[in-house]
Structure formats: structure tokens, C-alpha cells
Amino acid sequence: MSLVRQKLRESKKGQECQFRLPEICNWNPETTVLAHVAKGSGMGQKSDDIHATFACIACHAEMDRVTRILEKDFVDQCAYEGMVRTQTYRLSQDLIKVD
């Protein structure tokens, strides 16, 4: 069962891209989506909302391998780094809590 939280999904509105792929990112917060970072769950299965990063539409297309401009390993690394930045933001905004 996937962890889905509307507050986490809505928190992407107006946020800067945290994926930040070089020469891909459009840096436009109006295009930011919540991009789920793959966890080996198989095709068509999204990760939990906690395992996601704020990504502009251009970075998200590269993450989903629509454009395939950068090496997949590098894109995956950037996705995880973006997920950490996104989680740090969510912690600072009390969207996720650690006891």
C-alpha cells in the first residue's frame, strides 16, 4: 500500500525545482510537480509521497526518461539529492515530523 498524503502533494505549489539537472532544469516554479523517486517497485507503481522531490517539468521528463539527455545513473543520483532537499523543506514546514 502506498503512502499518499494530500498535504505532501500540495506542498509542491510554487516551489523551486529541487532536482536541478544541469542544462535541463527550467527553474520555473510554475511548472513544479511532485516527482516520485523510483524505489524498484516496478513499472506503473509510484513510490510513497514521502519518497519524492519537487521537480520542474523538464527535470521530471528527464527523470521519467522521456528525453534521455543525461546518463541514467546521474539522473538517479540527482533525484535522490532532490528528495533529500525536499524532505528537509518538508521537515522545516512541519509537513513531516520526527518524534
Biopython code that builds the backbone (N, CA, C, O; Angstrom):
import numpy as np
from Bio.PDB.StructureBuilder import StructureBuilder

atoms = [
    (1, "MET", "N", (0.841, -1.181, 0.000)),
    (1, "MET", "CA", (0.000, 0.000, 0.000)),
    (1, "MET", "C", (0.887, 1.245, 0.000)),
    (1, "MET", "O", (1.864, 1.316, 0.746)),
    (2, "SER", "N", (0.556, 2.190, -0.809)),
    (2, "SER", "CA", (1.343, 3.407, -0.967)),
    (2, "SER", "C", (0.895, 4.479, 0.023)),
    (2, "SER", "O", (-0.298, 4.642, 0.279)),
    (3, "LEU", "N", (1.861, 5.205, 0.576)),
    (3, "LEU", "CA", (1.572, 6.314, 1.475)),
    (3, "LEU", "C", (1.275, 7.547, 0.628)),
    (3, "LEU", "O", (2.157, 8.071, -0.052)),
    (4, "VAL", "N", (0.021, 8.006, 0.676)),
    (4, "VAL", "CA", (-0.400, 9.172, -0.093)),
    (4, "VAL", "C", (-0.936, 10.205, 0.889)),
    (4, "VAL", "O", (-1.830, 9.912, 1.683)),
    (5, "ARG", "N", (-0.398, 11.393, 0.833)),
    (5, "ARG", "CA", (-0.846, 12.477, 1.696)),
    (5, "ARG", "C", (-1.066, 13.717, 0.844)),
    (5, "ARG", "O", (-0.149, 14.203, 0.182)),
    (6, "GLN", "N", (-2.295, 14.221, 0.868)),
    (6, "GLN", "CA", (-2.640, 15.385, 0.054)),
    (6, "GLN", "C", (-1.776, 16.595, 0.410)),
    (6, "GLN", "O", (-1.372, 17.345, -0.479)),
    (7, "LYS", "N", (-1.485, 16.796, 1.708)),
    (7, "LYS", "CA", (-0.645, 17.935, 2.110)),
    (7, "LYS", "C", (0.733, 17.854, 1.464)),
    (7, "LYS", "O", (1.284, 18.872, 1.043)),
    (8, "LEU", "N", (1.285, 16.659, 1.385)),
    (8, "LEU", "CA", (2.601, 16.499, 0.760)),
    (8, "LEU", "C", (2.521, 16.794, -0.729)),
    (8, "LEU", "O", (3.422, 17.413, -1.294)),
    (9, "ARG", "N", (1.447, 16.350, -1.360)),
    (9, "ARG", "CA", (1.296, 16.601, -2.798)),
    (9, "ARG", "C", (1.093, 18.084, -3.086)),
    (9, "ARG", "O", (1.641, 18.613, -4.053)),
    (10, "GLU", "N", (0.314, 18.748, -2.254)),
    (10, "GLU", "CA", (0.033, 20.171, -2.466)),
    (10, "GLU", "C", (1.224, 21.058, -2.119)),
    (10, "GLU", "O", (1.300, 22.195, -2.583)),
    (11, "SER", "N", (2.151, 20.555, -1.313)),
    (11, "SER", "CA", (3.286, 21.379, -0.872)),
    (11, "SER", "C", (4.209, 21.777, -2.016)),
    (11, "SER", "O", (5.070, 22.637, -1.829)),
    (12, "LYS", "N", (4.059, 21.187, -3.181)),
    (12, "LYS", "CA", (4.921, 21.499, -4.333)),
    (12, "LYS", "C", (4.539, 22.808, -5.008)),
    (12, "LYS", "O", (5.324, 23.354, -5.783)),
    (13, "LYS", "N", (3.350, 23.317, -4.726)),
    (13, "LYS", "CA", (2.868, 24.522, -5.406)),
    (13, "LYS", "C", (3.800, 25.703, -5.183)),
    (13, "LYS", "O", (4.047, 26.104, -4.045)),
    (14, "GLY", "N", (4.316, 26.258, -6.274)),
    (14, "GLY", "CA", (5.167, 27.433, -6.217)),
    (14, "GLY", "C", (6.584, 27.190, -5.728)),
    (14, "GLY", "O", (7.333, 28.144, -5.514)),
    (15, "GLN", "N", (6.967, 25.930, -5.546)),
    (15, "GLN", "CA", (8.305, 25.612, -5.040)),
    (15, "GLN", "C", (9.335, 25.570, -6.167)),
    (15, "GLN", "O", (9.017, 25.278, -7.320)),
    (16, "GLU", "N", (10.564, 25.867, -5.798)),
    (16, "GLU", "CA", (11.670, 25.738, -6.749)),
    (16, "GLU", "C", (11.952, 24.270, -7.003)),
    (16, "GLU", "O", (11.732, 23.421, -6.139)),
    (17, "CYS", "N", (12.435, 23.987, -8.184)),
    (17, "CYS", "CA", (12.850, 22.630, -8.521)),
    (17, "CYS", "C", (14.006, 22.233, -7.608)),
    (17, "CYS", "O", (14.984, 22.970, -7.477)),
    (18, "GLN", "N", (13.890, 21.079, -6.986)),
    (18, "GLN", "CA", (14.964, 20.558, -6.140)),
    (18, "GLN", "C", (15.776, 19.483, -6.858)),
    (18, "GLN", "O", (16.777, 18.997, -6.333)),
    (19, "PHE", "N", (15.343, 19.123, -8.040)),
    (19, "PHE", "CA", (16.040, 18.133, -8.857)),
    (19, "PHE", "C", (17.301, 18.760, -9.457)),
    (19, "PHE", "O", (18.394, 18.203, -9.354)),
    (20, "ARG", "N", (17.132, 19.922, -10.081)),
    (20, "ARG", "CA", (18.236, 20.777, -10.541)),
    (20, "ARG", "C", (19.196, 20.107, -11.526)),
    (20, "ARG", "O", (20.413, 20.205, -11.367)),
    (21, "LEU", "N", (18.670, 19.443, -12.515)),
    (21, "LEU", "CA", (19.532, 18.796, -13.509)),
    (21, "LEU", "C", (20.237, 19.849, -14.362)),
    (21, "LEU", "O", (19.583, 20.724, -14.929)),
    (22, "PRO", "N", (21.570, 19.771, -14.457)),
    (22, "PRO", "CA", (22.323, 20.742, -15.256)),
    (22, "PRO", "C", (21.874, 20.727, -16.719)),
    (22, "PRO", "O", (21.712, 19.671, -17.331)),
    (23, "GLU", "N", (21.683, 21.911, -17.247)),
    (23, "GLU", "CA", (21.312, 22.126, -18.650)),
    (23, "GLU", "C", (19.961, 21.516, -19.024)),
    (23, "GLU", "O", (19.627, 21.435, -20.206)),
    (24, "ILE", "N", (19.187, 21.090, -18.032)),
    (24, "ILE", "CA", (17.839, 20.563, -18.255)),
    (24, "ILE", "C", (16.825, 21.443, -17.527)),
    (24, "ILE", "O", (15.802, 21.826, -18.093)),
    (25, "CYS", "N", (17.123, 21.760, -16.263)),
    (25, "CYS", "CA", (16.187, 22.462, -15.384)),
    (25, "CYS", "C", (15.739, 23.787, -15.997)),
    (25, "CYS", "O", (16.552, 24.550, -16.519)),
    (26, "ASN", "N", (14.419, 24.051, -15.923)),
    (26, "ASN", "CA", (13.915, 25.330, -16.436)),
    (26, "ASN", "C", (13.750, 26.370, -15.327)),
    (26, "ASN", "O", (13.411, 27.519, -15.612)),
    (27, "TRP", "N", (13.983, 25.989, -14.069)),
    (27, "TRP", "CA", (13.960, 26.880, -12.906)),
    (27, "TRP", "C", (12.653, 27.666, -12.779)),
    (27, "TRP", "O", (12.638, 28.745, -12.188)),
    (28, "ASN", "N", (11.575, 27.145, -13.318)),
    (28, "ASN", "CA", (10.285, 27.835, -13.280)),
    (28, "ASN", "C", (9.380, 27.167, -12.247)),
    (28, "ASN", "O", (8.883, 26.067, -12.490)),
    (29, "PRO", "N", (9.154, 27.816, -11.090)),
    (29, "PRO", "CA", (8.325, 27.205, -10.054)),
    (29, "PRO", "C", (6.876, 26.970, -10.482)),
    (29, "PRO", "O", (6.164, 26.186, -9.855)),
    (30, "GLU", "N", (6.443, 27.637, -11.533)),
    (30, "GLU", "CA", (5.078, 27.415, -12.031)),
    (30, "GLU", "C", (4.922, 26.047, -12.682)),
    (30, "GLU", "O", (3.801, 25.578, -12.875)),
    (31, "THR", "N", (6.036, 25.402, -13.021)),
    (31, "THR", "CA", (5.966, 24.078, -13.655)),
    (31, "THR", "C", (6.325, 22.949, -12.691)),
    (31, "THR", "O", (6.448, 21.796, -13.105)),
    (32, "THR", "N", (6.494, 23.275, -11.403)),
    (32, "THR", "CA", (6.922, 22.267, -10.432)),
    (32, "THR", "C", (5.844, 21.220, -10.188)),
    (32, "THR", "O", (4.671, 21.533, -9.988)),
    (33, "VAL", "N", (6.283, 19.970, -10.212)),
    (33, "VAL", "CA", (5.420, 18.825, -9.916)),
    (33, "VAL", "C", (6.080, 18.015, -8.806)),
    (33, "VAL", "O", (7.244, 18.237, -8.475)),
    (34, "LEU", "N", (5.334, 17.078, -8.237)),
    (34, "LEU", "CA", (5.895, 16.154, -7.260)),
    (34, "LEU", "C", (6.331, 14.910, -8.012)),
    (34, "LEU", "O", (5.498, 14.128, -8.472)),
    (35, "ALA", "N", (7.636, 14.729, -8.136)),
    (35, "ALA", "CA", (8.198, 13.606, -8.897)),
    (35, "ALA", "C", (8.594, 12.492, -7.933)),
    (35, "ALA", "O", (9.463, 12.674, -7.080)),
    (36, "HIS", "N", (7.954, 11.351, -8.076)),
    (36, "HIS", "CA", (8.226, 10.208, -7.200)),
    (36, "HIS", "C", (9.527, 9.527, -7.614)),
    (36, "HIS", "O", (9.720, 9.177, -8.778)),
    (37, "VAL", "N", (10.413, 9.349, -6.641)),
    (37, "VAL", "CA", (11.713, 8.727, -6.875)),
    (37, "VAL", "C", (11.524, 7.214, -6.879)),
    (37, "VAL", "O", (10.933, 6.650, -5.959)),
    (38, "ALA", "N", (12.030, 6.569, -7.918)),
    (38, "ALA", "CA", (11.857, 5.118, -8.066)),
    (38, "ALA", "C", (12.485, 4.374, -6.903)),
    (38, "ALA", "O", (13.551, 4.739, -6.407)),
    (39, "LYS", "N", (11.804, 3.330, -6.484)),
    (39, "LYS", "CA", (12.351, 2.504, -5.408)),
    (39, "LYS", "C", (12.347, 1.033, -5.796)),
    (39, "LYS", "O", (12.374, 0.152, -4.936)),
    (40, "GLY", "N", (12.315, 0.779, -7.087)),
    (40, "GLY", "CA", (12.332, -0.598, -7.541)),
    (40, "GLY", "C", (11.006, -1.299, -7.387)),
    (40, "GLY", "O", (10.951, -2.525, -7.290)),
    (41, "SER", "N", (9.919, -0.516, -7.364)),
    (41, "SER", "CA", (8.603, -1.110, -7.153)),
    (41, "SER", "C", (7.971, -1.613, -8.443)),
    (41, "SER", "O", (6.884, -2.191, -8.418)),
    (42, "GLY", "N", (8.635, -1.400, -9.553)),
    (42, "GLY", "CA", (8.123, -1.906, -10.821)),
    (42, "GLY", "C", (7.442, -0.833, -11.645)),
    (42, "GLY", "O", (7.096, 0.237, -11.145)),
    (43, "MET", "N", (7.261, -1.138, -12.899)),
    (43, "MET", "CA", (6.630, -0.198, -13.824)),
    (43, "MET", "C", (5.193, 0.080, -13.393)),
    (43, "MET", "O", (4.462, -0.828, -12.996)),
    (44, "GLY", "N", (4.808, 1.335, -13.479)),
    (44, "GLY", "CA", (3.439, 1.718, -13.186)),
    (44, "GLY", "C", (3.119, 1.833, -11.707)),
    (44, "GLY", "O", (1.983, 2.146, -11.352)),
    (45, "GLN", "N", (4.082, 1.590, -10.841)),
    (45, "GLN", "CA", (3.861, 1.708, -9.404)),
    (45, "GLN", "C", (4.686, 2.868, -8.872)),
    (45, "GLN", "O", (5.912, 2.882, -8.982)),
    (46, "LYS", "N", (3.982, 3.851, -8.287)),
    (46, "LYS", "CA", (4.676, 5.006, -7.731)),
    (46, "LYS", "C", (5.191, 4.702, -6.336)),
    (46, "LYS", "O", (4.635, 3.883, -5.605)),
    (47, "SER", "N", (6.263, 5.385, -5.994)),
    (47, "SER", "CA", (6.767, 5.336, -4.625)),
    (47, "SER", "C", (5.800, 6.097, -3.729)),
    (47, "SER", "O", (4.901, 6.784, -4.214)),
    (48, "ASP", "N", (5.987, 5.971, -2.429)),
    (48, "ASP", "CA", (5.200, 6.747, -1.483)),
    (48, "ASP", "C", (5.479, 8.234, -1.692)),
    (48, "ASP", "O", (6.533, 8.608, -2.207)),
    (49, "ASP", "N", (4.522, 9.083, -1.287)),
    (49, "ASP", "CA", (4.687, 10.530, -1.448)),
    (49, "ASP", "C", (5.883, 11.076, -0.674)),
    (49, "ASP", "O", (6.415, 12.127, -1.033)),
    (50, "ILE", "N", (6.308, 10.398, 0.360)),
    (50, "ILE", "CA", (7.479, 10.846, 1.118)),
    (50, "ILE", "C", (8.761, 10.658, 0.310)),
    (50, "ILE", "O", (9.757, 11.340, 0.551)),
    (51, "HIS", "N", (8.737, 9.740, -0.640)),
    (51, "HIS", "CA", (9.898, 9.452, -1.492)),
    (51, "HIS", "C", (9.745, 10.171, -2.830)),
    (51, "HIS", "O", (9.649, 9.549, -3.887)),
    (52, "ALA", "N", (9.727, 11.495, -2.749)),
    (52, "ALA", "CA", (9.509, 12.310, -3.942)),
    (52, "ALA", "C", (10.305, 13.599, -3.825)),
    (52, "ALA", "O", (10.757, 13.979, -2.745)),
    (53, "THR", "N", (10.465, 14.256, -4.954)),
    (53, "THR", "CA", (11.179, 15.527, -4.992)),
    (53, "THR", "C", (10.367, 16.547, -5.774)),
    (53, "THR", "O", (9.614, 16.189, -6.680)),
    (54, "PHE", "N", (10.522, 17.818, -5.421)),
    (54, "PHE", "CA", (9.936, 18.877, -6.229)),
    (54, "PHE", "C", (10.767, 18.966, -7.504)),
    (54, "PHE", "O", (11.984, 19.134, -7.442)),
    (55, "ALA", "N", (10.121, 18.854, -8.649)),
    (55, "ALA", "CA", (10.848, 18.874, -9.923)),
    (55, "ALA", "C", (10.099, 19.718, -10.948)),
    (55, "ALA", "O", (8.876, 19.632, -11.063)),
    (56, "CYS", "N", (10.845, 20.536, -11.690)),
    (56, "CYS", "CA", (10.220, 21.248, -12.802)),
    (56, "CYS", "C", (9.847, 20.204, -13.860)),
    (56, "CYS", "O", (10.339, 19.076, -13.839)),
    (57, "ILE", "N", (8.994, 20.593, -14.756)),
    (57, "ILE", "CA", (8.504, 19.651, -15.770)),
    (57, "ILE", "C", (9.635, 19.119, -16.654)),
    (57, "ILE", "O", (9.575, 17.980, -17.119)),
    (58, "ALA", "N", (10.663, 19.937, -16.886)),
    (58, "ALA", "CA", (11.788, 19.496, -17.723)),
    (58, "ALA", "C", (12.614, 18.423, -17.013)),
    (58, "ALA", "O", (12.981, 17.416, -17.618)),
    (59, "CYS", "N", (12.905, 18.643, -15.727)),
    (59, "CYS", "CA", (13.649, 17.632, -14.961)),
    (59, "CYS", "C", (12.822, 16.359, -14.802)),
    (59, "CYS", "O", (13.359, 15.253, -14.854)),
    (60, "HIS", "N", (11.514, 16.521, -14.607)),
    (60, "HIS", "CA", (10.646, 15.350, -14.451)),
    (60, "HIS", "C", (10.628, 14.519, -15.734)),
    (60, "HIS", "O", (10.615, 13.289, -15.673)),
    (61, "ALA", "N", (10.626, 15.172, -16.880)),
    (61, "ALA", "CA", (10.658, 14.442, -18.156)),
    (61, "ALA", "C", (11.953, 13.646, -18.287)),
    (61, "ALA", "O", (11.945, 12.518, -18.780)),
    (62, "GLU", "N", (13.058, 14.230, -17.847)),
    (62, "GLU", "CA", (14.336, 13.509, -17.901)),
    (62, "GLU", "C", (14.341, 12.356, -16.895)),
    (62, "GLU", "O", (14.858, 11.278, -17.187)),
    (63, "MET", "N", (13.774, 12.579, -15.729)),
    (63, "MET", "CA", (13.683, 11.525, -14.715)),
    (63, "MET", "C", (12.871, 10.337, -15.231)),
    (63, "MET", "O", (13.237, 9.183, -15.009)),
    (64, "ASP", "N", (11.772, 10.627, -15.917)),
    (64, "ASP", "CA", (10.919, 9.569, -16.475)),
    (64, "ASP", "C", (11.472, 9.002, -17.775)),
    (64, "ASP", "O", (10.850, 8.143, -18.401)),
    (65, "ARG", "N", (12.646, 9.486, -18.179)),
    (65, "ARG", "CA", (13.368, 9.018, -19.369)),
    (65, "ARG", "C", (12.601, 9.307, -20.657)),
    (65, "ARG", "O", (12.708, 8.566, -21.634)),
    (66, "VAL", "N", (11.829, 10.387, -20.646)),
    (66, "VAL", "CA", (11.149, 10.836, -21.863)),
    (66, "VAL", "C", (12.165, 11.459, -22.804)),
    (66, "VAL", "O", (12.123, 11.229, -24.013)),
    (67, "THR", "N", (13.088, 12.259, -22.244)),
    (67, "THR", "CA", (14.063, 12.959, -23.079)),
    (67, "THR", "C", (15.395, 12.229, -23.206)),
    (67, "THR", "O", (16.016, 12.306, -24.266)),
    (68, "ARG", "N", (15.861, 11.530, -22.185)),
    (68, "ARG", "CA", (17.096, 10.730, -22.216)),
    (68, "ARG", "C", (18.342, 11.504, -22.678)),
    (68, "ARG", "O", (19.110, 11.022, -23.511)),
    (69, "ILE", "N", (18.524, 12.694, -22.130)),
    (69, "ILE", "CA", (19.681, 13.516, -22.485)),
    (69, "ILE", "C", (20.891, 13.161, -21.615)),
    (69, "ILE", "O", (22.018, 13.107, -22.108)),
    (70, "LEU", "N", (20.659, 12.925, -20.346)),
    (70, "LEU", "CA", (21.732, 12.628, -19.395)),
    (70, "LEU", "C", (21.780, 11.135, -19.074)),
    (70, "LEU", "O", (20.817, 10.404, -19.309)),
    (71, "GLU", "N", (22.917, 10.698, -18.534)),
    (71, "GLU", "CA", (23.077, 9.299, -18.128)),
    (71, "GLU", "C", (22.114, 8.978, -16.980)),
    (71, "GLU", "O", (21.943, 9.778, -16.061)),
    (72, "LYS", "N", (21.497, 7.812, -17.045)),
    (72, "LYS", "CA", (20.502, 7.414, -16.049)),
    (72, "LYS", "C", (21.063, 7.419, -14.629)),
    (72, "LYS", "O", (20.382, 7.871, -13.709)),
    (73, "ASP", "N", (22.272, 6.934, -14.431)),
    (73, "ASP", "CA", (22.857, 6.905, -13.084)),
    (73, "ASP", "C", (22.986, 8.307, -12.500)),
    (73, "ASP", "O", (22.741, 8.507, -11.311)),
    (74, "PHE", "N", (23.368, 9.275, -13.326)),
    (74, "PHE", "CA", (23.491, 10.657, -12.869)),
    (74, "PHE", "C", (22.118, 11.223, -12.524)),
    (74, "PHE", "O", (21.962, 11.903, -11.510)),
    (75, "VAL", "N", (21.132, 10.946, -13.356)),
    (75, "VAL", "CA", (19.764, 11.414, -13.111)),
    (75, "VAL", "C", (19.242, 10.820, -11.800)),
    (75, "VAL", "O", (18.635, 11.528, -10.996)),
    (76, "ASP", "N", (19.475, 9.532, -11.588)),
    (76, "ASP", "CA", (19.044, 8.877, -10.349)),
    (76, "ASP", "C", (19.706, 9.517, -9.132)),
    (76, "ASP", "O", (19.052, 9.734, -8.111)),
    (77, "GLN", "N", (21.001, 9.819, -9.234)),
    (77, "GLN", "CA", (21.715, 10.473, -8.136)),
    (77, "GLN", "C", (21.087, 11.832, -7.834)),
    (77, "GLN", "O", (20.859, 12.166, -6.671)),
    (78, "CYS", "N", (20.810, 12.607, -8.867)),
    (78, "CYS", "CA", (20.198, 13.927, -8.684)),
    (78, "CYS", "C", (18.801, 13.805, -8.081)),
    (78, "CYS", "O", (18.389, 14.652, -7.288)),
    (79, "ALA", "N", (18.074, 12.758, -8.454)),
    (79, "ALA", "CA", (16.733, 12.532, -7.906)),
    (79, "ALA", "C", (16.804, 12.318, -6.396)),
    (79, "ALA", "O", (16.017, 12.892, -5.644)),
    (80, "TYR", "N", (17.748, 11.493, -5.958)),
    (80, "TYR", "CA", (17.884, 11.241, -4.522)),
    (80, "TYR", "C", (18.344, 12.491, -3.778)),
    (80, "TYR", "O", (17.879, 12.752, -2.669)),
    (81, "GLU", "N", (19.243, 13.261, -4.367)),
    (81, "GLU", "CA", (19.673, 14.513, -3.741)),
    (81, "GLU", "C", (18.497, 15.485, -3.646)),
    (81, "GLU", "O", (18.333, 16.170, -2.636)),
    (82, "GLY", "N", (17.686, 15.543, -4.694)),
    (82, "GLY", "CA", (16.494, 16.389, -4.679)),
    (82, "GLY", "C", (15.490, 15.936, -3.637)),
    (82, "GLY", "O", (14.840, 16.759, -2.993)),
    (83, "MET", "N", (15.360, 14.625, -3.470)),
    (83, "MET", "CA", (14.450, 14.086, -2.467)),
    (83, "MET", "C", (14.894, 14.516, -1.065)),
    (83, "MET", "O", (14.059, 14.862, -0.231)),
    (84, "VAL", "N", (16.194, 14.496, -0.807)),
    (84, "VAL", "CA", (16.713, 14.930, 0.496)),
    (84, "VAL", "C", (16.407, 16.411, 0.714)),
    (84, "VAL", "O", (15.965, 16.796, 1.796)),
    (85, "ARG", "N", (16.637, 17.245, -0.301)),
    (85, "ARG", "CA", (16.332, 18.678, -0.177)),
    (85, "ARG", "C", (14.837, 18.890, 0.053)),
    (85, "ARG", "O", (14.443, 19.737, 0.855)),
    (86, "THR", "N", (14.012, 18.125, -0.646)),
    (86, "THR", "CA", (12.563, 18.236, -0.491)),
    (86, "THR", "C", (12.150, 17.811, 0.915)),
    (86, "THR", "O", (11.316, 18.472, 1.533)),
    (87, "GLN", "N", (12.711, 16.731, 1.426)),
    (87, "GLN", "CA", (12.378, 16.284, 2.781)),
    (87, "GLN", "C", (12.833, 17.298, 3.826)),
    (87, "GLN", "O", (12.141, 17.507, 4.823)),
    (88, "THR", "N", (13.979, 17.924, 3.612)),
    (88, "THR", "CA", (14.455, 18.961, 4.529)),
    (88, "THR", "C", (13.467, 20.117, 4.575)),
    (88, "THR", "O", (13.151, 20.626, 5.650)),
    (89, "TYR", "N", (12.976, 20.534, 3.402)),
    (89, "TYR", "CA", (11.965, 21.592, 3.340)),
    (89, "TYR", "C", (10.704, 21.162, 4.088)),
    (89, "TYR", "O", (10.164, 21.925, 4.888)),
    (90, "ARG", "N", (10.242, 19.955, 3.830)),
    (90, "ARG", "CA", (9.015, 19.463, 4.468)),
    (90, "ARG", "C", (9.159, 19.402, 5.986)),
    (90, "ARG", "O", (8.218, 19.723, 6.712)),
    (91, "LEU", "N", (10.320, 18.996, 6.465)),
    (91, "LEU", "CA", (10.564, 18.999, 7.914)),
    (91, "LEU", "C", (10.503, 20.416, 8.471)),
    (91, "LEU", "O", (9.915, 20.640, 9.529)),
    (92, "SER", "N", (11.103, 21.369, 7.771)),
    (92, "SER", "CA", (11.125, 22.757, 8.244)),
    (92, "SER", "C", (9.736, 23.382, 8.265)),
    (92, "SER", "O", (9.492, 24.329, 9.013)),
    (93, "GLN", "N", (8.828, 22.859, 7.452)),
    (93, "GLN", "CA", (7.459, 23.370, 7.370)),
    (93, "GLN", "C", (6.470, 22.522, 8.182)),
    (93, "GLN", "O", (5.260, 22.735, 8.106)),
    (94, "ASP", "N", (6.984, 21.572, 8.949)),
    (94, "ASP", "CA", (6.160, 20.648, 9.748)),
    (94, "ASP", "C", (5.173, 19.840, 8.908)),
    (94, "ASP", "O", (4.105, 19.459, 9.387)),
    (95, "LEU", "N", (5.536, 19.585, 7.662)),
    (95, "LEU", "CA", (4.707, 18.729, 6.809)),
    (95, "LEU", "C", (4.974, 17.257, 7.098)),
    (95, "LEU", "O", (4.109, 16.404, 6.898)),
    (96, "ILE", "N", (6.184, 16.973, 7.573)),
    (96, "ILE", "CA", (6.504, 15.651, 8.114)),
    (96, "ILE", "C", (7.178, 15.883, 9.460)),
    (96, "ILE", "O", (7.860, 16.887, 9.661)),
    (97, "LYS", "N", (6.980, 14.951, 10.369)),
    (97, "LYS", "CA", (7.515, 15.121, 11.720)),
    (97, "LYS", "C", (8.258, 13.874, 12.147)),
    (97, "LYS", "O", (7.913, 12.752, 11.774)),
    (98, "VAL", "N", (9.285, 14.106, 12.936)),
    (98, "VAL", "CA", (10.060, 13.021, 13.516)),
    (98, "VAL", "C", (9.992, 13.180, 15.027)),
    (98, "VAL", "O", (10.329, 14.235, 15.565)),
    (99, "ASP", "N", (9.558, 12.140, 15.698)),
    (99, "ASP", "CA", (9.466, 12.187, 17.173)),
    (99, "ASP", "C", (10.750, 11.735, 17.807)),
    (99, "ASP", "O", (10.857, 11.708, 19.033)),
]
sb = StructureBuilder()
sb.init_structure("model")
sb.init_model(0)
sb.init_chain("A")
sb.init_seg("    ")
for serial, (resi, resn, name, xyz) in enumerate(atoms, 1):
    if name == "N":
        sb.init_residue(resn, " ", resi, " ")
    sb.init_atom(name, np.array(xyz, "f"), 0.0, 1.0, " ", f" {name:<3s}", serial, name[0])
structure = sb.get_structure()
